[in-house]
Amino acid sequence: MRAALCREYGAPDVVRVEDVAPPQLGDGQVRIRVRAAAVNYPDVLLVANEYQVKVPTPFVPGSEFAGLVAEVADGVTEPAVGDRVSGTGLVGAFTEELVVPAEGVRRIPDAVDDRSAAAFGVSHRTAYNVLRSVARVRAGEELLVLGAAGGVGLATVQLGALLGASVTAVASSQGKLEVASSYGARNLVNHRAGDLRPALREILPQGGDAVVDPVGGSLSEPALRTLRWGGRFVTVGYASGVVPRIPLNLVLLKGVHVLGFEFGAFAAYAADELDRNEQELLGLLADRRVRPHIGATFGLDDAAAALRYVADGKAVGKVVVDVA
């Protein structure tokens, strides 16, 4: 079989597609014939060995996939051979076949295609858990989304609007903002067109209720300054490559809540809310009320180019590797 391999750490170009032996099926596992995989920014960081978790080389990058169950281990009753399933993991998705624990996959609703199923998992689950359980956004509130055209950002725009919030989208180009508008953003701000702080003050003179920040860098502080008393600022990631330093006097003077979201910790400490959110979100997907925006598609042979596309900040929504 063919798989994209990272044999040494570095830029996305170190990833090469090679012929490798199929993985062995272990107890409690299922073999997936991968049809589509999606690229996330942590994939780039793992290849560069700049993520908070180190994966020893060689490894197959890719953290979410969709495909067909080709084989199940003895004793596995769900899923069954022939089922269409999707799943997420730290690595392993950019390949023609992979084996994963049976409990780590979910059946894909009939109305959802493989690419959408692969692109849905990380971004929409992150966004929904952040909105429902961390920022606790309610209908009628003002929600500010940084990096609003990225995977997590655009999912947050879409789901925030669906929850009834008035969404202000911040992105780096007019084209990206137009996509955010098509998914429900009411106010649009190009942060490269001028100083972000006065632009936000003009749009939100009474302040915002919540900020979701997957970007970090220089955008974080002006966004936090936009919050009204008691607002919530949720840091999700640092796609800019820079971890911001927030003056704590702003937190004191504005009475804001600065919160963080990391999936593993949330799953460990808020299992009940995670299960509730998962059921709600899967229902929205099955009913076609939400969908991932796939801005670019690459073949498996071009997995390195797909990683580079995300690393260079060109992605709008999700980038998919079409393995099939």
C-alpha positions in Angstrom: 0.0 0.0 0.0 1.0 3.7 -0.3 1.4 6.1 2.5 2.9 9.6 3.1 5.9 9.2 5.5 7.8 11.7 7.6 11.2 10.1 8.1 12.9 13.2 9.4 11.6 16.4 11.0 11.4 19.6 9.0 9.3 21.6 6.6 6.3 19.9 4.8 8.6 19.0 1.9 10.3 16.2 4.0 7.1 14.1 3.6 7.3 11.5 0.9 4.8 9.0 -0.4 6.2 5.5 -0.4 5.1 1.9 -0.7 4.9 0.3 2.7 3.6 -2.9 4.2 0.0 -2.8 5.4 -0.3 -2.5 9.2 -1.1 -5.6 11.2 -4.6 -5.9 12.7 -4.6 -6.1 16.5 -7.1 -7.1 19.2 -10.1 -4.8 19.3 -9.1 -3.0 16.1 -10.6 -2.4 12.6 -8.9 -2.0 9.3 -10.0 1.1 7.4 -9.5 1.6 3.6 -9.1 5.3 3.7 -10.9 7.4 1.1 -10.3 10.9 2.3 -8.2 12.6 5.0 -8.0 16.2 6.2 -5.1 18.5 7.0 -4.9 20.4 10.3 -2.3 22.9 11.4 -1.0 20.5 14.2 0.0 18.1 11.4 2.4 20.7 10.1 3.8 21.2 13.6 4.2 17.5 14.2 6.2 17.1 11.0 8.4 20.0 12.1 8.7 18.6 15.7 7.3 21.8 17.0 4.1 20.4 18.6 3.6 19.9 22.3 3.6 16.2 21.7 6.6 14.5 19.9 5.9 11.6 17.5 9.1 9.5 16.8 10.0 9.2 13.1 9.1 7.6 10.9 5.4 8.2 11.1 2.4 8.9 8.8 1.0 12.4 9.3 -2.7 13.1 9.2 -5.2 13.4 12.1 -8.6 12.8 10.6 -10.0 10.4 8.0 -13.0 8.8 6.4 -13.2 5.4 4.7 -14.6 1.9 4.5 -14.2 -0.8 7.1 -12.3 -3.6 5.3 -11.6 -6.0 8.2 -12.4 -6.3 11.9 -10.6 -8.3 14.6 -12.2 -11.3 16.2 -14.9 -10.2 18.7 -15.5 -6.8 17.2 -19.2 -6.4 16.4 -19.4 -2.7 15.7 -18.6 -1.4 13.2 -19.0 -4.1 10.6 -17.1 -4.8 7.3 -18.5 -2.5 4.7 -19.5 0.3 7.0 -18.5 3.9 6.1 -16.8 5.4 9.1 -14.7 8.4 10.1 -12.3 9.1 13.0 -9.5 11.2 14.4 -6.1 10.5 15.9 -2.8 12.2 16.4 -1.2 10.8 13.2 -1.7 8.1 10.6 -4.4 9.3 8.2 -2.4 10.1 5.0 -2.4 6.5 3.8 -4.4 3.9 1.8 -5.0 1.7 4.9 -4.8 2.2 8.6 -5.8 0.2 11.7 -7.5 1.9 14.7 -9.4 0.8 17.8 -13.0 -0.1 16.9 -14.4 2.4 19.5 -12.4 5.2 17.8 -14.6 5.4 14.7 -18.1 6.5 14.0 -20.5 5.6 11.2 -20.9 8.3 8.6 -24.5 9.5 8.0 -25.8 8.4 4.6 -26.3 12.1 3.6 -22.6 12.9 4.2 -19.9 12.3 1.5 -16.4 11.0 2.4 -14.6 14.3 2.0 -17.0 16.2 4.2 -16.9 13.4 6.8 -13.1 13.6 6.9 -13.1 17.4 7.2 -15.7 17.6 9.9 -14.1 15.9 12.9 -11.4 18.2 14.4 -12.6 21.7 13.4 -16.3 21.3 14.1 -15.9 19.3 17.3 -13.4 21.9 18.6 -15.7 24.8 17.7 -18.8 23.3 19.1 -17.3 22.3 22.4 -15.7 25.7 22.7 -19.0 27.5 22.0 -21.3 25.3 24.1 -19.1 24.4 27.1 -16.3 26.9 27.4 -17.4 30.3 26.0 -21.1 29.2 26.7 -22.3 31.5 23.9 -26.0 32.2 23.9 -28.5 33.6 21.3 -28.2 37.3 20.9 -24.7 37.6 22.2 -21.8 39.3 20.2 -19.2 36.7 19.2 -15.9 37.7 17.7 -13.9 35.0 15.8 -10.3 35.5 14.9 -8.8 33.5 11.9 -12.4 33.3 10.7 -11.6 31.6 7.4 -9.4 28.8 8.9 -10.7 25.3 9.7 -11.6 26.0 13.4 -12.5 29.7 12.7 -14.9 29.0 9.9 -16.6 26.2 11.9 -16.9 28.6 14.8 -18.5 31.2 12.6 -21.0 28.7 11.2 -21.9 27.1 14.5 -22.0 30.5 16.4 -24.5 31.8 13.9 -26.5 28.7 14.2 -26.6 29.1 18.0 -28.1 32.6 17.5 -25.0 34.8 18.1 -24.2 37.9 16.1 -20.8 36.9 14.6 -17.9 39.3 13.8 -15.3 37.6 11.6 -11.7 38.7 11.5 -9.5 37.4 8.6 -6.6 38.5 6.4 -8.3 39.1 3.0 -11.6 40.2 1.5 -12.0 36.8 -0.2 -11.7 35.0 3.1 -14.2 37.3 4.7 -16.7 36.7 1.9 -16.5 33.0 2.7 -17.1 33.7 6.4 -20.1 35.9 5.4 -21.6 33.0 3.4 -21.5 30.9 6.6 -23.3 33.5 8.8 -20.8 36.2 9.8 -22.6 39.5 10.2 -19.6 41.9 10.6 -16.4 41.5 8.6 -13.0 42.9 9.5 -9.8 42.6 7.4 -7.1 42.9 10.0 -4.5 43.7 7.3 -6.5 46.8 6.1 -5.6 48.8 9.2 -5.4 48.9 13.0 -7.7 46.1 14.4 -8.5 47.8 17.7 -10.4 50.9 16.3 -12.0 48.8 13.6 -13.5 46.5 16.3 -14.5 49.5 18.5 -16.4 51.0 15.6 -18.3 47.7 14.8 -18.9 46.8 18.5 -19.2 50.1 20.4 -20.8 48.3 23.3 -18.2 45.6 23.3 -18.4 41.9 22.6 -19.5 39.0 24.8 -17.0 36.3 23.6 -13.8 35.9 21.6 -12.7 32.6 20.1 -9.0 32.8 19.1 -7.3 30.0 17.1 -4.6 32.4 15.9 -2.8 34.1 18.7 0.0 36.6 17.8 -0.8 40.3 17.5 -4.5 39.9 17.1 -5.2 38.6 20.6 -4.8 41.7 22.7 -7.0 44.0 20.6 -9.7 41.3 20.5 -9.6 41.0 24.2 -9.8 44.8 24.6 -13.0 44.6 22.6 -14.8 42.6 25.3 -17.3 44.2 27.6 -17.3 43.6 31.4 -17.4 39.9 32.1 -16.7 38.8 28.6 -15.1 35.4 27.8 -11.9 35.0 25.8 -11.1 31.5 24.7 -7.6 30.6 23.3 -7.7 27.6 21.1 -4.4 27.6 19.2 -1.6 29.6 17.7 -1.8 29.4 14.0 0.2 32.6 13.7 3.2 30.8 15.3 3.3 33.3 18.1 1.9 32.7 21.6 0.5 36.1 22.7 1.4 37.8 26.0 -1.8 39.4 27.5 -1.3 42.2 30.1 -3.1 41.0 33.2 -4.2 44.5 34.1 -6.7 44.2 31.2 -8.2 41.1 32.8 -8.4 43.0 36.1 -10.0 46.2 34.7 -12.4 44.5 32.4 -13.4 41.6 34.6 -13.0 39.2 31.7 -12.6 35.4 31.8 -9.6 34.1 29.9 -10.1 30.4 29.1 -8.4 27.7 27.2 -9.6 24.7 25.2 -7.5 21.5 24.6 -9.4 18.5 23.5 -7.7 15.8 25.6 -8.0 17.8 28.8 -11.7 18.6 28.1 -12.5 15.0 27.3 -10.9 14.0 30.6 -12.6 16.5 32.8 -15.9 17.2 31.1 -17.0 13.8 29.7 -20.7 14.4 30.2 -20.7 17.6 28.3 -18.5 16.1 25.6 -21.0 13.3 25.0 -23.9 15.8 24.9 -22.1 18.1 22.5 -21.1 15.1 20.3 -24.7 14.0 20.0 -26.0 17.4 19.2 -23.3 18.1 16.6 -23.8 14.7 14.8 -27.5 15.5 14.6 -26.7 18.8 13.0 -24.4 17.1 10.5 -26.9 14.3 9.7 -29.6 16.9 9.2 -27.3 18.9 6.9 -27.6 22.0 9.1 -23.8 22.2 9.2 -21.1 21.3 6.8 -17.4 21.8 6.5 -16.1 24.2 3.8 -13.5 22.4 1.7 -11.4 25.1 0.2 -8.8 22.9 -1.5 -8.3 19.2 -2.4 -5.0 17.3 -3.1 -4.2 13.7 -4.0 -2.2 11.4 -1.8 0.9 11.9 -3.9 0.6 15.7 -3.1 0.3 15.2 0.7 3.4 17.4 1.2 1.9 20.1 -0.9 -1.3 20.0 1.1 0.7 20.4 4.3 2.6 23.3 2.8 -0.7 24.9 1.7 -1.9 24.9 5.3 1.6 26.0 6.7 1.6 29.0 4.4 -1.8 30.2 5.6 -3.5 29.7 2.3 -6.3 27.4 3.6 -9.9 28.6 3.6 -11.9 26.2 5.6 -10.5 22.7 5.4 -7.9 21.1 3.1 -8.6 17.5 2.1 -6.3 14.8 0.8 -8.4 12.6 -1.6 -6.9 9.2 -1.1 -9.5 7.4 -3.2 
